[in-house]
Amino acid sequence: MSDVVTTQRGCPTTGGPVSDFGAAADPAAFVTKDKDGVSRLELLVRGAKCAGCISKIEGGVTSLPGIEDVRLNLSTGKLSVSWRTGEGNSNAIAKKVADLGYQVSPYDPGEAEDERDKEGRFLLLCMAVAGFAMMNIMLLSVSVWSGSTGEMNESTRALFHWFSALIALPAAAFAGQPFFRSAFRSLAKGQANMDVPISLAVFLALGLSVYETSIGGGNTYFDAAIMLLFFLLIGRWLDHRLRGETRVAARKLLSLQATTANVLLEDGTVQAVRSNTIQPGAKIILWPGDRAPVDGVVLEGKSDIDMALVSGESAPALVQKGETVRAGMINLTAKLVMQANATSSDSLLAELTRLVEAGETAKGHFVQLADKAARLYVPVVHTLAIMAFVGWMISGAGMHQSILIASAVLIITCPCALGLAAPAVQIVAVGRLFKHGILIKTGDALERLAEVDMVLFDKTGTLTLGQPELLNPDAVSPEHMQQAALLARTSRHPLSQAIAKLVGPGPVAQDTHEVPGYGVEGVIDGQRFRLGKLEWVAGEQRLDTAPKRGTWLYLGHVGHKEKPIGFHFADALRPDAAEVVQILVAQGIEVAMLSGDRNEPATEAATQAGIAQVFAELTPQQKIDHVRKMAEQGHKVLMVGDGLNDAPALAAAHVSMSPASAADASQAAADIVLDGKNLMPIVRSLETARAAKNRILQNFGFAAAYNAVAVPMAFLGLVTPMIAALAMSGSSILVTLNALRKFKAGR
């Protein structure tokens, strides 16, 4: 968008609030209205960094008259606001957000992603500058310390101090921007966030160091100030990267939206148009292989379609005139003409995307604990620093000594150890799991995984491999197998493809054509054969037996009375599915299956795996409803799924997993991705998560003990700012070393 303000290097401006809605970009122009009389506005908000920002923005907008719902996605920066048409005011919404100190502009996914990329690159650059400056200043400081016994004269020491100042001041001015700008905006609104004491500590340390250098003093704290910035920037960059992972799921779902569509005009011509321009009533042609661009109803034709997006069922379904087709479904076998009954933004695919975005919020006890600590941190630290300054001034210590002690209090209370207590353990645990083919994608997934008391499995592609497997190859003669392969190689149907894959590459039958919903027919050695459903293959032959249970494909010789040859297929369980279920139950975890598949195959798979509770034929929304129902009953649900229809349920669960073979959208929505064909990594993940939780609690204990000892010492004037910085770093190293201890060997 040309009307979106771009700030230097992707960081928020240091000035006042910015609302990028002028005459050329009136917020009212970006309001959408639905048939229920609800108006919606989506805005891009820059500068929101934490749970406190979310609370401030959502609370501020909610206070406006007529507002019904407000939701800010911290990962994407998208603020979604809805109100009853005629009751809300889009201009007031944009102004309110701007008045709170945040930049606001029309929401555009591409623009939002660009902003996130710029911010990440800038944080990385700031971290590199701080690290480079810290190492060079430390070299100078070591030289000063080692020569302080008399081997270094005053002029040489002063020169080294000035060199340190020349490195530290510009480095701090650049690398400290993420903190300084945030602190300035907060103070401009009469508030104080966590960046205020950090910025104040850095300014005081640098100011005192410059003063000491100018009067020839022996103590400077340039190294302490830059070290403080470096460690804090590491934490902020890691947080940025982890939050960025959650944006992928919605983008994966949106990628399933067909970008163009073939629209049938009234004069009979076909025109390619962008899918987002299609209006209800438009006639659309779907050729085999095309994705439906919008939701609609079939007007002409009959074809098999891939319905995994809605039902999760691996077998294609036959659709014909009058039946519904959803956006994202793939037409497989024949031409269809459908009539749109919704725009692309009102399609099921768009709704799935919104459901995934709604589920992408930070969760977990330790995250909430850190937020509470952050809210207490600022007032407590400021109070302690002021008390230390006033107390030492009253005692006659003088301005210089009092400022030094207050600075030491600000530095030593920096919550680096507390901030590293959980992430350090998570990084080690995630690395261990990665070696076992388990990819942890979100920062707090391990924390939530340790709380799990219920596991919900999808069937197709999760408990099973999601690929049709021929169960009776020995019952089919080589001749019949080759005849079936000649026909199967010409079909897109999964069962036909399974036969073709089993037999391998080769020639195809002549004069073949596929009959949607029935099978494929062709000529082999001058004779006509059919491969498909029993009643179609048998033709007018009288069948002596009813169709068998399970999934069958039949090969028949047209015009001959030979009995059709049956090919029995099943979606095989993963090798260790039953063992994993048994272990989970033994650990006191409830296990159930949620499937969009038909009741018969779902129940059969559950029985083989040892799962007692089965919920079949569920839509994506019904899966979400079940997950939420379990959560309302107090369960911490682990959802394991792989289908496109599982993505919203994965996002809504307390924690979620997806096999590496899953659809991209499901992998993106899941917190954890499992490699390989086995499910045992689920058990290993749960055991590692519990061990990591215990390690995190130990680190919290270390951090609390550090503050209990260090803060009183700083308050009593027993440490200098340099010692305070070293103590702060030492506490961080302590929790890191504890995190690096090996976990007990898992399964």
NUVEXLUM-171028 format. One record per residue (C-alpha): residue number from 1; residue in one letter; x, y, z. Coordinates in steps of 0.2 Angstrom, whole numbers. Each point is the difference from the previous one (the first is absolute). Example, Ala and Ser with C-alpha at 12.3 -4.5 7.8 and 13.67 -1.06 7.14 Angstrom:
BEGIN
SITE:num:residuo:u:v:w
SITE:1:A:62:-22:39
SITE:2:S:6:17:-3
This chain:
BEGIN
SITE:num:residuo:u:v:w
SITE:1:M:0:0:0
SITE:2:S:7:17:-4
SITE:3:D:-9:8:14
SITE:4:V:9:-10:14
SITE:5:V:13:10:9
SITE:6:T:17:-8:0
SITE:7:T:11:4:15
SITE:8:Q:19:-1:0
SITE:9:R:6:-18:0
SITE:10:G:-17:-6:5
SITE:11:C:0:7:17
SITE:12:P:-14:11:8
SITE:13:T:2:18:-2
SITE:14:T:6:10:15
SITE:15:G:-13:13:-2
SITE:16:G:-18:0:5
SITE:17:P:-13:-12:-6
SITE:18:V:-2:-2:-19
SITE:19:S:-17:-3:-8
SITE:20:D:3:-3:-19
SITE:21:F:-18:4:-5
SITE:22:G:-1:16:-9
SITE:23:A:-12:6:-13
SITE:24:A:7:-13:-13
SITE:25:A:-2:-14:13
SITE:26:D:-16:2:10
SITE:27:P:-2:-14:12
SITE:28:A:-18:-1:-6
SITE:29:A:6:-6:-17
SITE:30:F:7:-16:9
SITE:31:V:-16:-5:9
SITE:32:T:-9:-16:-6
SITE:33:K:-17:-4:5
SITE:34:D:-8:-17:0
SITE:35:K:-18:-6:-2
SITE:36:D:-3:0:19
SITE:37:G:2:19:1
SITE:38:V:18:-1:8
SITE:39:S:13:11:-6
SITE:40:R:19:-5:1
SITE:41:L:16:10:-1
SITE:42:E:17:-7:-1
SITE:43:L:15:11:4
SITE:44:L:19:-3:1
SITE:45:V:7:6:17
SITE:46:R:18:3:2
SITE:47:G:9:1:16
SITE:48:A:-10:-14:10
SITE:49:K:13:-11:9
SITE:50:C:-8:-9:15
SITE:51:A:-15:-5:9
SITE:52:G:-1:17:8
SITE:53:C:-2:8:-18
SITE:54:I:-14:-12:-5
SITE:55:S:-9:4:16
SITE:56:K:2:19:-2
SITE:57:I:-5:0:-18
SITE:58:E:-15:-12:1
SITE:59:G:-6:9:16
SITE:60:G:1:17:-8
SITE:61:V:-9:-5:-16
SITE:62:T:-13:-10:10
SITE:63:S:-4:16:10
SITE:64:L:-7:9:-15
SITE:65:P:-19:0:-3
SITE:66:G:-7:-14:-10
SITE:67:I:15:-12:-1
SITE:68:E:-4:-18:2
SITE:69:D:16:-9:-3
SITE:70:V:18:5:0
SITE:71:R:15:-12:-3
SITE:72:L:18:4:-3
SITE:73:N:12:-14:-7
SITE:74:L:17:4:7
SITE:75:S:9:-11:-13
SITE:76:T:-8:9:-15
SITE:77:G:-4:17:7
SITE:78:K:-18:-2:-6
SITE:79:L:-13:9:10
SITE:80:S:-18:-7:-4
SITE:81:V:-14:11:6
SITE:82:S:-19:-4:-2
SITE:83:W:-15:10:4
SITE:84:R:-18:2:-5
SITE:85:T:-2:10:-16
SITE:86:G:-4:18:4
SITE:87:E:5:-1:19
SITE:88:G:19:0:-2
SITE:89:N:12:13:-8
SITE:90:S:15:-6:-10
SITE:91:N:9:17:2
SITE:92:A:-2:0:18
SITE:93:I:8:-18:1
SITE:94:A:15:5:-10
SITE:95:K:2:16:10
SITE:96:K:-2:-9:17
SITE:97:V:14:-12:-5
SITE:98:A:11:14:-6
SITE:99:D:-3:10:16
SITE:100:L:6:-15:10
SITE:101:G:17:2:-7
SITE:102:Y:0:-13:-15
SITE:103:Q:1:2:-18
SITE:104:V:-15:-5:-10
SITE:105:S:-4:-3:-18
SITE:106:P:-11:-10:-12
SITE:107:Y:4:-18:2
SITE:108:D:9:-9:-14
SITE:109:P:8:-17:3
SITE:110:G:14:3:-12
SITE:111:E:4:17:9
SITE:112:A:-1:-8:17
SITE:113:E:12:-13:-5
SITE:114:D:12:13:-7
SITE:115:E:-1:9:17
SITE:116:R:4:-15:10
SITE:117:D:15:-5:-11
SITE:118:K:7:18:1
SITE:119:E:-2:-1:19
SITE:120:G:9:-17:1
SITE:121:R:14:6:-10
SITE:122:F:2:16:10
SITE:123:L:0:-9:16
SITE:124:L:13:-12:-7
SITE:125:L:11:15:-5
SITE:126:C:-2:8:17
SITE:127:M:5:-16:8
SITE:128:A:16:-1:-11
SITE:129:V:5:18:3
SITE:130:A:-2:-2:19
SITE:131:G:10:-17:0
SITE:132:F:14:8:-10
SITE:133:A:1:15:11
SITE:134:M:-1:-10:16
SITE:135:M:14:-11:-5
SITE:136:N:11:14:-5
SITE:137:I:-4:10:16
SITE:138:M:4:-15:10
SITE:139:L:17:-2:-7
SITE:140:L:3:18:5
SITE:141:S:-7:-2:17
SITE:142:V:11:-16:3
SITE:143:S:15:10:-4
SITE:144:V:-5:14:12
SITE:145:W:-4:-13:14
SITE:146:S:16:-10:-3
SITE:147:G:10:17:1
SITE:148:S:-8:7:15
SITE:149:T:13:-6:12
SITE:150:G:12:14:-6
SITE:151:E:7:-6:-17
SITE:152:M:-12:11:-9
SITE:153:N:1:19:2
SITE:154:E:-14:12:1
SITE:155:S:1:7:-18
SITE:156:T:0:-18:-7
SITE:157:R:-15:-5:10
SITE:158:A:-9:16:-5
SITE:159:L:4:-3:-18
SITE:160:F:-8:-18:2
SITE:161:H:-15:8:8
SITE:162:W:-3:12:-15
SITE:163:F:2:-14:-12
SITE:164:S:-13:-10:9
SITE:165:A:-11:16:0
SITE:166:L:2:2:-19
SITE:167:I:-5:-18:-3
SITE:168:A:-14:-1:13
SITE:169:L:-10:16:-3
SITE:170:P:-4:-2:-18
SITE:171:A:-2:-19:2
SITE:172:A:-13:3:14
SITE:173:A:-8:14:-10
SITE:174:F:-3:-12:-14
SITE:175:A:-2:-17:9
SITE:176:G:-11:7:13
SITE:177:Q:-14:7:-11
SITE:178:P:-12:-14:2
SITE:179:F:0:4:19
SITE:180:F:2:19:-1
SITE:181:R:-14:3:-12
SITE:182:S:-12:-12:9
SITE:183:A:4:9:17
SITE:184:F:-2:17:-8
SITE:185:R:-17:-4:-7
SITE:186:S:-5:-7:16
SITE:187:L:5:15:10
SITE:188:A:-8:12:-13
SITE:189:K:-17:-8:5
SITE:190:G:4:2:19
SITE:191:Q:3:-19:2
SITE:192:A:16:-11:4
SITE:193:N:3:-16:-8
SITE:194:M:15:-13:2
SITE:195:D:11:10:-12
SITE:196:V:-1:16:11
SITE:197:P:12:-7:14
SITE:198:I:11:-9:-13
SITE:199:S:2:16:-9
SITE:200:L:3:10:16
SITE:201:A:13:-12:6
SITE:202:V:9:1:-17
SITE:203:F:0:19:0
SITE:204:L:5:1:18
SITE:205:A:15:-12:-3
SITE:206:L:5:9:-15
SITE:207:G:-2:17:7
SITE:208:L:10:-4:16
SITE:209:S:14:-8:-11
SITE:210:V:1:16:-11
SITE:211:Y:1:10:16
SITE:212:E:13:-11:8
SITE:213:T:10:0:-16
SITE:214:S:0:19:-1
SITE:215:I:6:3:17
SITE:216:G:13:-13:-1
SITE:217:G:-9:-12:12
SITE:218:G:5:-18:1
SITE:219:N:-16:-9:-2
SITE:220:T:-11:-1:-16
SITE:221:Y:-15:-11:-4
SITE:222:F:0:0:-19
SITE:223:D:2:-19:0
SITE:224:A:-14:-2:12
SITE:225:A:-12:11:-11
SITE:226:I:4:-9:-16
SITE:227:M:0:-17:8
SITE:228:L:-18:3:7
SITE:229:L:-6:5:-18
SITE:230:F:8:-15:-8
SITE:231:F:-9:-13:12
SITE:232:L:-16:9:-2
SITE:233:L:0:1:-19
SITE:234:I:4:-19:0
SITE:235:G:-16:-3:9
SITE:236:R:-10:12:-10
SITE:237:W:6:-8:-17
SITE:238:L:-4:-17:6
SITE:239:D:-18:5:5
SITE:240:H:-2:8:-17
SITE:241:R:5:-16:-9
SITE:242:L:-11:-11:11
SITE:243:R:-15:11:-2
SITE:244:G:3:1:-19
SITE:245:E:-3:-19:-2
SITE:246:T:-18:1:5
SITE:247:R:-4:11:-16
SITE:248:V:4:-14:-12
SITE:249:A:-16:-10:3
SITE:250:A:-12:13:-7
SITE:251:R:11:3:-15
SITE:252:K:1:-19:-4
SITE:253:L:-19:0:1
SITE:254:L:-2:15:-11
SITE:255:S:12:-8:-13
SITE:256:L:-13:-13:-3
SITE:257:Q:-12:13:-7
SITE:258:A:0:0:-19
SITE:259:T:6:17:-6
SITE:260:T:-9:-1:-16
SITE:261:A:-16:-8:-7
SITE:262:N:-8:-4:-16
SITE:263:V:-16:10:0
SITE:264:L:-14:-5:-13
SITE:265:L:-7:16:-7
SITE:266:E:-18:2:-6
SITE:267:D:5:0:-19
SITE:268:G:8:-17:3
SITE:269:T:18:6:0
SITE:270:V:12:-5:14
SITE:271:Q:10:14:9
SITE:272:A:14:-2:13
SITE:273:V:-2:11:15
SITE:274:R:8:3:17
SITE:275:S:-10:-11:13
SITE:276:N:-2:15:12
SITE:277:T:-10:9:-14
SITE:278:I:-13:-14:-1
SITE:279:Q:-18:4:6
SITE:280:P:-14:-11:5
SITE:281:G:-9:-6:-15
SITE:282:A:15:-2:-12
SITE:283:K:2:-16:-10
SITE:284:I:17:-8:2
SITE:285:I:7:-14:-10
SITE:286:L:11:-13:9
SITE:287:W:11:-11:-10
SITE:288:P:9:-16:7
SITE:289:G:14:6:11
SITE:290:D:-8:17:4
SITE:291:R:-3:7:17
SITE:292:A:-17:7:4
SITE:293:P:3:19:2
SITE:294:V:-16:3:11
SITE:295:D:-14:-9:8
SITE:296:G:-14:-5:-12
SITE:297:V:-12:-13:-7
SITE:298:V:2:-11:-15
SITE:299:L:-11:5:-15
SITE:300:E:6:-13:-13
SITE:301:G:11:-15:0
SITE:302:K:5:-14:11
SITE:303:S:18:-3:7
SITE:304:D:10:-7:15
SITE:305:I:7:14:11
SITE:306:D:13:0:14
SITE:307:M:-9:5:15
SITE:308:A:14:-2:13
SITE:309:L:-2:19:4
SITE:310:V:-17:-3:7
SITE:311:S:-2:-18:6
SITE:312:G:18:-6:1
SITE:313:E:-6:-16:-9
SITE:314:S:14:-7:-11
SITE:315:A:-12:-7:-13
SITE:316:P:-6:12:-13
SITE:317:A:-19:4:0
SITE:318:L:-12:1:-15
SITE:319:V:-9:16:-3
SITE:320:Q:-13:4:-13
SITE:321:K:-14:13:-3
SITE:322:G:-6:8:15
SITE:323:E:14:-5:12
SITE:324:T:11:12:9
SITE:325:V:19:3:-4
SITE:326:R:11:10:12
SITE:327:A:14:12:-4
SITE:328:G:17:-10:0
SITE:329:M:-8:-17:-6
SITE:330:I:9:-8:-15
SITE:331:N:-10:-6:-15
SITE:332:L:7:-17:-5
SITE:333:T:-8:-9:-14
SITE:334:A:-12:11:-11
SITE:335:K:-6:17:-5
SITE:336:L:-12:9:12
SITE:337:V:-10:16:-2
SITE:338:M:-3:8:17
SITE:339:Q:-9:16:6
SITE:340:A:8:10:13
SITE:341:N:-11:3:16
SITE:342:A:13:10:10
SITE:343:T:16:12:-3
SITE:344:S:17:-7:3
SITE:345:S:0:10:17
SITE:346:D:-16:-9:6
SITE:347:S:6:-18:-6
SITE:348:L:3:-15:12
SITE:349:L:19:2:-4
SITE:350:A:-1:18:6
SITE:351:E:-9:-5:16
SITE:352:L:13:-14:3
SITE:353:T:14:14:-2
SITE:354:R:-9:11:13
SITE:355:L:-2:-15:12
SITE:356:V:18:-4:-1
SITE:357:E:5:19:3
SITE:358:A:-12:0:15
SITE:359:G:9:-15:8
SITE:360:E:17:8:-3
SITE:361:T:2:8:17
SITE:362:A:13:-2:14
SITE:363:K:-5:-13:13
SITE:364:G:8:-7:15
SITE:365:H:2:2:19
SITE:366:F:18:5:-1
SITE:367:V:-3:14:-13
SITE:368:Q:-14:7:11
SITE:369:L:12:-1:14
SITE:370:A:13:10:-10
SITE:371:D:-14:13:-4
SITE:372:K:-4:2:18
SITE:373:A:18:2:5
SITE:374:A:2:13:-14
SITE:375:R:-15:10:6
SITE:376:L:8:0:17
SITE:377:Y:18:3:-6
SITE:378:V:-1:18:-5
SITE:379:P:-8:8:15
SITE:380:V:10:-11:12
SITE:381:V:17:4:-8
SITE:382:H:-4:19:-1
SITE:383:T:-5:0:18
SITE:384:L:15:-9:6
SITE:385:A:12:11:-11
SITE:386:I:-8:16:7
SITE:387:M:0:-6:17
SITE:388:A:19:-5:-2
SITE:389:F:4:17:-7
SITE:390:V:-10:10:13
SITE:391:G:6:-11:15
SITE:392:W:19:2:-5
SITE:393:M:-3:19:-3
SITE:394:I:-7:2:17
SITE:395:S:14:-10:8
SITE:396:G:12:12:-8
SITE:397:A:8:-11:-13
SITE:398:G:-1:14:-13
SITE:399:M:-8:2:-17
SITE:400:H:13:-11:-9
SITE:401:Q:0:-15:11
SITE:402:S:-19:1:2
SITE:403:I:-2:-1:-19
SITE:404:L:13:-14:-1
SITE:405:I:-10:-10:12
SITE:406:A:-17:3:-8
SITE:407:S:8:-5:-17
SITE:408:A:6:-16:8
SITE:409:V:-18:-4:6
SITE:410:L:-7:3:-17
SITE:411:I:13:-11:-9
SITE:412:I:0:-14:13
SITE:413:T:-19:-2:0
SITE:414:C:0:-2:-19
SITE:415:P:-11:-16:-2
SITE:416:C:12:-9:-12
SITE:417:A:1:-15:11
SITE:418:L:-18:-1:2
SITE:419:G:-2:3:-19
SITE:420:L:12:-14:-4
SITE:421:A:-7:-12:13
SITE:422:A:-13:-8:-12
SITE:423:P:7:4:-17
SITE:424:A:18:-8:4
SITE:425:V:-8:-16:5
SITE:426:Q:-12:0:-15
SITE:427:I:15:2:-12
SITE:428:V:9:-15:8
SITE:429:A:-16:-11:0
SITE:430:V:-4:6:-18
SITE:431:G:17:-5:-6
SITE:432:R:-1:-17:8
SITE:433:L:-17:-4:-7
SITE:434:F:6:7:-17
SITE:435:K:13:-14:0
SITE:436:H:-14:-13:1
SITE:437:G:-10:8:-14
SITE:438:I:-11:11:10
SITE:439:L:-1:18:-5
SITE:440:I:-7:12:13
SITE:441:K:-6:16:-9
SITE:442:T:-7:11:13
SITE:443:G:9:7:16
SITE:444:D:-13:-6:13
SITE:445:A:-4:-16:-8
SITE:446:L:10:-11:13
SITE:447:E:-7:10:14
SITE:448:R:-18:-4:-6
SITE:449:L:5:-18:-4
SITE:450:A:5:-4:18
SITE:451:E:-18:4:5
SITE:452:V:-9:-12:-12
SITE:453:D:-12:-12:8
SITE:454:M:-10:-5:-16
SITE:455:V:6:-4:-18
SITE:456:L:-12:1:-15
SITE:457:F:5:-9:-16
SITE:458:D:-6:3:-17
SITE:459:K:-1:-17:-10
SITE:460:T:5:2:-18
SITE:461:G:19:5:-2
SITE:462:T:2:0:19
SITE:463:L:-4:-16:8
SITE:464:T:1:-7:-17
SITE:465:L:13:3:-14
SITE:466:G:-13:9:-11
SITE:467:Q:4:-11:-15
SITE:468:P:-11:-14:-7
SITE:469:E:9:-17:2
SITE:470:L:-5:-15:-10
SITE:471:L:-3:-14:13
SITE:472:N:-3:-15:-11
SITE:473:P:14:1:-14
SITE:474:D:3:-19:2
SITE:475:A:-19:-3:-4
SITE:476:V:2:8:-17
SITE:477:S:9:-8:-14
SITE:478:P:15:8:-9
SITE:479:E:-10:1:-16
SITE:480:H:-15:9:8
SITE:481:M:12:11:10
SITE:482:Q:8:6:-17
SITE:483:Q:-17:3:-8
SITE:484:A:-6:10:15
SITE:485:A:17:10:-1
SITE:486:L:-3:4:-19
SITE:487:L:-17:9:5
SITE:488:A:6:7:17
SITE:489:R:14:10:-8
SITE:490:T:-12:11:-9
SITE:491:S:-10:4:15
SITE:492:R:2:14:14
SITE:493:H:-10:-10:13
SITE:494:P:10:-5:15
SITE:495:L:-4:-18:-1
SITE:496:S:5:-1:-18
SITE:497:Q:16:9:4
SITE:498:A:4:-12:14
SITE:499:I:-1:-15:-13
SITE:500:A:11:10:-12
SITE:501:K:13:3:13
SITE:502:L:0:-18:6
SITE:503:V:2:-7:-18
SITE:504:G:12:14:-5
SITE:505:P:2:10:-17
SITE:506:G:-6:-8:-16
SITE:507:P:-12:2:-15
SITE:508:V:-18:5:1
SITE:509:A:-16:-6:-7
SITE:510:Q:-7:7:-16
SITE:511:D:-16:10:-2
SITE:512:T:-2:3:18
SITE:513:H:-13:11:8
SITE:514:E:-4:3:18
SITE:515:V:-18:0:6
SITE:516:P:-2:11:16
SITE:517:G:-5:-9:15
SITE:518:Y:2:-17:-8
SITE:519:G:17:-3:-7
SITE:520:V:11:-1:-16
SITE:521:E:-4:-10:-16
SITE:522:G:12:-5:-14
SITE:523:V:6:-12:-13
SITE:524:I:14:-13:4
SITE:525:D:5:-12:-15
SITE:526:G:-16:4:-9
SITE:527:Q:-11:-4:15
SITE:528:R:-9:13:10
SITE:529:F:3:0:19
SITE:530:R:-7:10:15
SITE:531:L:8:5:16
SITE:532:G:-11:7:14
SITE:533:K:-16:-3:10
SITE:534:L:-7:-17:1
SITE:535:E:-17:4:-7
SITE:536:W:7:9:-15
SITE:537:V:14:-12:-4
SITE:538:A:-12:-15:1
SITE:539:G:-13:9:-12
SITE:540:E:-15:-11:-2
SITE:541:Q:7:-15:8
SITE:542:R:-9:-7:15
SITE:543:L:10:2:16
SITE:544:D:0:-15:11
SITE:545:T:6:9:15
SITE:546:A:-2:17:7
SITE:547:P:14:13:0
SITE:548:K:13:-4:13
SITE:549:R:4:11:14
SITE:550:G:15:12:-1
SITE:551:T:7:9:-15
SITE:552:W:0:-11:-16
SITE:553:L:4:3:-19
SITE:554:Y:-5:-13:-13
SITE:555:L:7:-5:-17
SITE:556:G:-12:-7:-13
SITE:557:H:0:-5:-18
SITE:558:V:-14:9:-9
SITE:559:G:-13:-12:-8
SITE:560:H:8:-16:8
SITE:561:K:-8:-10:15
SITE:562:E:17:-2:10
SITE:563:K:-2:5:18
SITE:564:P:7:18:3
SITE:565:I:17:0:9
SITE:566:G:0:9:16
SITE:567:F:14:11:7
SITE:568:H:-2:3:18
SITE:569:F:8:16:7
SITE:570:A:2:8:17
SITE:571:D:8:15:8
SITE:572:A:13:-9:11
SITE:573:L:3:5:18
SITE:574:R:17:7:3
SITE:575:P:12:-14:7
SITE:576:D:0:5:18
SITE:577:A:-17:8:2
SITE:578:A:-7:-13:11
SITE:579:E:15:0:11
SITE:580:V:0:19:2
SITE:581:V:-18:0:5
SITE:582:Q:3:-13:13
SITE:583:I:15:10:7
SITE:584:L:-11:16:1
SITE:585:V:-14:-8:9
SITE:586:A:12:-8:12
SITE:587:Q:7:18:4
SITE:588:G:-18:5:5
SITE:589:I:-3:10:-17
SITE:590:E:-18:-2:-8
SITE:591:V:1:-4:-18
SITE:592:A:-14:2:-13
SITE:593:M:-2:2:-19
SITE:594:L:-7:14:-10
SITE:595:S:-3:-4:-18
SITE:596:G:-9:8:-15
SITE:597:D:0:-18:-8
SITE:598:R:-15:-11:0
SITE:599:N:-5:-9:16
SITE:600:E:4:-18:-6
SITE:601:P:19:3:-5
SITE:602:A:2:12:15
SITE:603:T:-6:-13:12
SITE:604:E:10:-14:-8
SITE:605:A:16:10:2
SITE:606:A:-3:5:18
SITE:607:T:-4:-18:5
SITE:608:Q:17:-5:-8
SITE:609:A:9:14:9
SITE:610:G:-9:-4:17
SITE:611:I:-9:16:1
SITE:612:A:-17:-1:8
SITE:613:Q:-8:17:-4
SITE:614:V:-3:4:-18
SITE:615:F:-8:16:-8
SITE:616:A:-3:-2:-19
SITE:617:E:-7:10:-14
SITE:618:L:5:16:8
SITE:619:T:2:17:-10
SITE:620:P:15:12:4
SITE:621:Q:-12:10:11
SITE:622:Q:-6:-15:10
SITE:623:K:18:-5:3
SITE:624:I:3:17:7
SITE:625:D:-16:-1:11
SITE:626:H:6:-17:7
SITE:627:V:17:7:4
SITE:628:R:-7:15:9
SITE:629:K:-13:-11:9
SITE:630:M:14:-10:7
SITE:631:A:9:16:5
SITE:632:E:-15:6:9
SITE:633:Q:-1:-16:10
SITE:634:G:18:4:6
SITE:635:H:10:-11:-12
SITE:636:K:17:5:-7
SITE:637:V:-3:-7:-18
SITE:638:L:14:-6:-12
SITE:639:M:-7:-1:-17
SITE:640:V:9:-10:-13
SITE:641:G:-6:2:-18
SITE:642:D:6:1:-18
SITE:643:G:-15:5:-11
SITE:644:L:-4:18:-6
SITE:645:N:-16:-2:10
SITE:646:D:11:-2:15
SITE:647:A:9:16:-1
SITE:648:P:-13:11:10
SITE:649:A:-2:-14:14
SITE:650:L:19:-1:1
SITE:651:A:1:19:3
SITE:652:A:-14:-1:13
SITE:653:A:7:-14:10
SITE:654:H:11:3:16
SITE:655:V:15:-7:-11
SITE:656:S:0:-9:-16
SITE:657:M:10:-12:-11
SITE:658:S:1:-5:-18
SITE:659:P:9:-13:-10
SITE:660:A:13:5:-13
SITE:661:S:-11:-7:-13
SITE:662:A:-14:12:4
SITE:663:A:-7:13:-11
SITE:664:D:10:16:1
SITE:665:A:-14:10:9
SITE:666:S:-1:-13:13
SITE:667:Q:19:0:3
SITE:668:A:0:19:1
SITE:669:A:-15:0:13
SITE:670:A:8:-13:11
SITE:671:D:12:4:14
SITE:672:I:10:-16:-3
SITE:673:V:4:-10:-16
SITE:674:L:5:-18:1
SITE:675:D:11:-8:-13
SITE:676:G:-1:-18:-6
SITE:677:K:-14:-13:1
SITE:678:N:0:-3:18
SITE:679:L:-10:7:14
SITE:680:M:12:-4:14
SITE:681:P:7:18:-1
SITE:682:I:-16:6:8
SITE:683:V:4:-10:16
SITE:684:R:18:7:-1
SITE:685:S:-6:18:-2
SITE:686:L:-12:-2:15
SITE:687:E:14:-7:11
SITE:688:T:13:13:-5
SITE:689:A:-13:14:3
SITE:690:R:-3:-6:18
SITE:691:A:19:0:3
SITE:692:A:2:17:-8
SITE:693:K:-14:7:11
SITE:694:N:9:-6:16
SITE:695:R:17:8:-7
SITE:696:I:-9:16:-3
SITE:697:L:-7:1:18
SITE:698:Q:18:-3:6
SITE:699:N:6:15:-10
SITE:700:F:-14:11:7
SITE:701:G:6:-5:17
SITE:702:F:18:5:-4
SITE:703:A:-7:17:-7
SITE:704:A:-10:3:15
SITE:705:A:15:-4:11
SITE:706:Y:11:11:-10
SITE:707:N:-11:15:2
SITE:708:A:-2:-4:19
SITE:709:V:18:2:2
SITE:710:A:6:12:-13
SITE:711:V:-13:14:2
SITE:712:P:3:3:18
SITE:713:M:19:1:-3
SITE:714:A:-3:13:-14
SITE:715:F:-12:9:11
SITE:716:L:13:1:14
SITE:717:G:14:6:-12
SITE:718:L:10:-16:0
SITE:719:V:1:-1:-19
SITE:720:T:5:12:-14
SITE:721:P:-9:0:-16
SITE:722:M:14:-10:-8
SITE:723:I:-2:-14:13
SITE:724:A:-19:2:-2
SITE:725:A:2:-4:-18
SITE:726:L:11:-15:3
SITE:727:A:-12:-6:13
SITE:728:M:-14:2:-12
SITE:729:S:10:-10:-13
SITE:730:G:5:-13:13
SITE:731:S:-18:-4:4
SITE:732:S:-4:-2:-18
SITE:733:I:15:-12:-2
SITE:734:L:-6:-10:15
SITE:735:V:-17:-3:-7
SITE:736:T:7:-4:-17
SITE:737:L:12:-13:7
SITE:738:N:-14:-8:10
SITE:739:A:-10:0:-17
SITE:740:L:15:-9:-8
SITE:741:R:0:-15:11
SITE:742:K:-5:-15:-9
SITE:743:F:-18:-6:1
SITE:744:K:-3:-18:5
SITE:745:A:0:-12:-15
SITE:746:G:-18:-2:-6
SITE:747:R:-8:-13:-11
